[in-house]
Amino acid sequence: MERSRSAIREEVGRSPKLAGKKFLTPEELAELLDISPKTLQKWRARKTGPQHIRVSYRVIRYELEEVERWLATRAEQTAH
């Protein structure tokens, strides 16, 4: 029997490891950072950007908490 996406999302929401975590698509993160999705793609290739999760070959997600940590390290590096 095939479960609906909403049923799967409910189950994942109860998972201790995923509960309350927010994930962004590359397009959402690019918009948030005011950069192009292509820039994120380059950062992934160079391993210089925020940590990402490759769910499948074409599906990439960024955990918002990890992005915030990465941004904090960038701010510390550029602080005077």
C-alpha angles and dihedrals in degrees: 000000000000118000122220121247091246091054090051091048090051091052093047089049089060093051110110091221096049103030111122096000119134120213127196130204117231088254092053092048092046090053092047092052094039092237133116123267086238089063090055089050090053091048090052091051091049093039090231103115133072117308112271137195119227103210091178137340092287103023118084127171135185121211107229093221091055091048090052091050091049091050090050091054090049091052091050092051093053098039116115 
